[in-house]
Amino acid sequence: MQRICVFCGSNGGARPIYRERAQGLGEALAQRGLGLVYGGGRVGLMGALADAALAAGGAVIGVIPHILSGKEIAHGGLTQMHRVRTMHERKALMADLADAFIALPGGYGTLDELCEILTWAQLGLHQKPCALYNIEGYYDPLLTLLDHAEAEKFLRPEHRALVLVEDDLMRLLDRLQQWRPPAQEPILKWIEREDL
């Protein structure tokens, strides 16, 4: 594992602990020799994460669409910055550059990135670990929804299990680095036979 992609908010959130934990993640990645791939912003949790990784000597790669870069929220001091045309291109390039994914707290953009990368995992389009850094229980409501989706048979148990969840940073990073992909399944295995 060489690089981890982190999805997170361009806002700082309501509580200082979100920014503190984002900074801790940036520092920990650098200390473990893991590069950071993220959305390229200099504001909110994104900026705190990137600044902390850089300050600790880490390599940081940003991927930002021109429309956001033009609004002057692009980070100016990264190891490398990719400017792309669309949000779709951003997600695809971030996925290509990373060996694993972590979601910090965030809003629609973070949830969109997380859900898309989990969908790709479900379909077998990649075999990279995906994790929630569940700071102060931020993702508890989402986890309840995922459990409900499994109970209502919209998610298979093996696909529900694609989401690693930790509130302890070191355990989270250890689990990502120790993770082994499950046996590859046919792409249509998640569809019930009677639905075909």
C-alpha positions in Angstrom: 0.0 0.0 0.0 1.5 3.3 -1.1 -1.3 5.9 -1.1 -4.7 6.4 0.6 -7.5 8.5 -0.8 -9.4 10.5 1.8 -12.9 11.8 1.2 -13.9 14.7 3.5 -15.7 17.9 3.9 -14.7 21.3 2.5 -16.3 22.7 5.7 -14.8 22.2 9.1 -17.9 21.0 10.8 -19.6 22.0 14.0 -17.0 20.6 16.4 -13.2 21.2 16.7 -12.6 17.5 17.1 -13.3 16.9 13.3 -10.5 19.2 12.3 -8.2 17.8 15.0 -8.8 14.2 13.9 -8.3 15.2 10.2 -5.0 16.7 11.1 -4.1 13.5 13.1 -4.9 11.4 10.0 -2.7 13.6 7.8 0.2 13.3 10.3 -0.3 9.5 10.7 -0.3 8.9 6.9 3.0 10.8 6.6 4.6 8.9 9.6 3.7 5.6 8.0 5.1 6.6 4.7 1.7 6.6 3.0 0.9 9.3 0.4 -2.4 11.2 0.6 -4.8 11.5 -2.3 -7.6 13.9 -1.8 -9.9 16.5 -3.4 -7.2 19.3 -3.7 -8.9 21.9 -1.5 -7.3 24.3 1.0 -10.4 24.8 3.1 -12.3 22.9 5.7 -11.3 19.4 6.7 -9.6 19.0 3.3 -7.2 21.8 4.0 -6.5 20.7 7.6 -5.8 17.1 6.4 -3.4 18.2 3.6 -1.6 20.8 5.7 -0.9 18.3 8.4 0.4 15.6 6.0 2.7 18.2 4.3 3.9 19.5 7.7 4.8 15.9 8.7 6.8 15.4 5.5 4.2 13.4 3.6 3.4 13.4 -0.1 0.1 14.9 -1.0 -1.7 14.6 -4.3 -4.8 16.8 -5.0 -7.4 16.2 -7.7 -9.7 19.2 -8.3 -12.1 20.2 -11.1 -11.4 23.4 -12.9 -14.7 24.9 -11.7 -13.5 24.6 -8.0 -9.9 25.5 -8.8 -11.2 28.7 -10.4 -13.0 29.7 -7.2 -9.6 29.9 -5.5 -10.1 27.0 -3.1 -7.3 24.9 -4.6 -4.4 24.2 -2.3 -1.3 26.0 -3.6 1.4 23.9 -1.9 0.8 20.3 -2.7 3.3 17.7 -3.9 1.2 17.3 -7.0 -2.0 18.8 -8.3 -4.2 17.4 -11.0 -6.8 19.7 -12.5 -9.6 17.9 -14.3 -12.7 18.9 -16.2 -15.5 17.2 -14.2 -16.4 15.8 -10.8 -16.7 12.4 -12.6 -13.1 12.6 -13.8 -12.0 13.7 -10.3 -13.5 10.5 -8.7 -12.0 8.2 -11.3 -8.5 9.7 -11.1 -8.6 9.6 -7.3 -9.6 6.0 -7.4 -6.8 5.2 -9.9 -4.1 6.9 -7.7 -5.1 5.3 -4.4 -4.7 1.8 -2.9 -7.4 2.3 -0.2 -10.1 4.8 0.8 -11.1 6.5 4.0 -14.1 8.8 4.5 -13.9 11.5 7.2 -17.0 13.5 8.1 -18.5 15.5 5.2 -21.6 16.3 3.3 -23.1 15.4 -0.1 -19.7 15.4 -1.9 -18.1 13.0 0.7 -21.2 10.7 0.7 -21.2 10.7 -3.1 -17.6 9.7 -3.3 -18.0 7.1 -0.6 -21.1 5.5 -2.2 -19.6 5.5 -5.7 -16.4 3.8 -4.5 -18.4 1.2 -2.5 -20.6 0.5 -5.6 -17.5 -0.1 -7.7 -16.2 -2.5 -5.0 -19.6 -4.3 -5.0 -19.5 -4.7 -8.7 -15.9 -6.0 -8.6 -14.5 -3.0 -10.5 -11.8 -2.7 -7.8 -10.6 -4.7 -4.8 -9.4 -1.9 -2.5 -10.4 -1.5 1.1 -13.0 1.2 2.0 -13.3 2.6 5.5 -15.2 5.1 7.6 -13.3 7.0 10.2 -16.3 7.3 12.5 -15.3 10.3 14.6 -17.6 10.8 17.6 -20.2 8.5 15.9 -20.6 10.8 12.9 -21.4 7.9 10.6 -23.7 6.0 13.0 -26.9 7.1 11.2 -25.4 5.9 7.9 -24.4 2.6 9.4 -28.0 2.1 10.7 -29.2 2.8 7.2 -26.8 0.2 5.7 -27.9 -2.4 8.3 -31.6 -1.6 7.3 -30.7 -2.0 3.6 -29.2 -5.4 4.4 -32.2 -6.5 6.5 -34.5 -5.5 3.7 -32.4 -7.4 1.2 -31.1 -4.5 -0.8 -27.5 -5.3 0.3 -26.0 -8.7 0.6 -24.1 -9.4 3.9 -20.8 -9.7 1.9 -21.4 -6.3 0.4 -22.4 -4.7 3.7 -19.1 -6.0 5.0 -17.2 -4.0 2.4 -17.3 -1.0 4.7 -14.6 -1.1 7.4 -15.5 1.1 10.4 -13.3 2.4 13.2 -13.2 5.3 15.6 -9.6 4.7 16.5 -7.1 6.0 13.9 -4.3 3.5 14.4 -6.6 0.6 14.4 -8.2 2.0 11.2 -4.8 2.3 9.4 -3.7 -1.2 10.6 -6.9 -2.7 9.3 -6.5 -1.0 5.9 -2.9 -2.2 5.6 -3.7 -5.8 6.7 -6.8 -6.0 4.5 -7.0 -8.8 1.9 -9.6 -8.7 -0.9 -12.4 -11.3 -0.8 -12.6 -13.9 -3.6 -13.8 -12.2 -6.8 -17.5 -12.9 -7.5 -19.3 -12.7 -10.8 -20.5 -9.2 -11.4 -24.2 -10.3 -11.4 -24.0 -12.4 -8.2 -25.8 -9.6 -6.2 -28.9 -9.9 -8.4 -31.5 -12.5 -7.3 -32.1 -15.2 -9.9 -35.9 -14.4 -9.9 -35.1 -10.8 -11.0 -33.4 -11.9 -14.2 
